Amino acid sequence: MSDAANIHPIFDRVLPRVEKEARLGQRGLVIWLYGLSGSGKSTLAIALERRFHAEGFATQLLDGDNIRTGLNRGLGFSDADRLENIRRIAEVAKLFAHTGIVTLCSFITPLRAHRALAREIIGANDLREVYVKASFDTCARRDPKGLYAKAAAGGVGQFTGKDSSFEEPGAGDAGTTLTLDTEALPPEACIAALHADTLPRIRRSTSTA
């Protein structure tokens, strides 16, 4: 069993974040897209990463299904496992941000408590929360992975929005969360709004004043 008394972090001796960001010419940021399965999270994250890459920014995309094939392979979908899933992802995203990387996270993140945990780990100044909004019925009609059909037939347990809760952002989240309604807006408009919102946040000021 690990003993905290035998752990000696060297945070004070590693190369500082500011030097890494200066080398990259950008500011590290975590862009966390959340919403129901099929709402358009991955589509927007992929498009934004490609656009940032074309503009010369260093990026990393963390996607729910990809992460569950590796880092979080042993986790299920119980409340405890969902919380641990988010905790691990947030810790990884924080490491990328401190390296100066623009990190795009695409995860359902169904509960406000999950989003609060990510915010606590990453830090509000390094996190941009993006709610990709679409109703359960709309996502069920899209059903890009066939999950809604499987869930309706009883083939998927603890399915978010059906067996497991999804909490939309509350009134207190308005100042920290960008909402993109993929039912009301076409993908191109959502991508443009997401790019316009996040680009100023990753540009590193060259002013020495």
Secondary structure, DSSP 8 states (H G I E B T S, - for coil): ---GGG----TTTS--HHHHHHHHTB--EEEEEE-STTSSHHHHHHHHHHHHHHTT--EEEEEHHHHHTTTTTT--SSHHHHHHHHHHHHHHHHHHHHTT-EEEEE----SHHHHHHHHHHH-GGGEEEEEEE--HHHHHHH-TTSHHHHHHTT-SSS-BTTTB------GGGTTTEEEEETTTS-HHHHHHHHHHHHHHHHB------
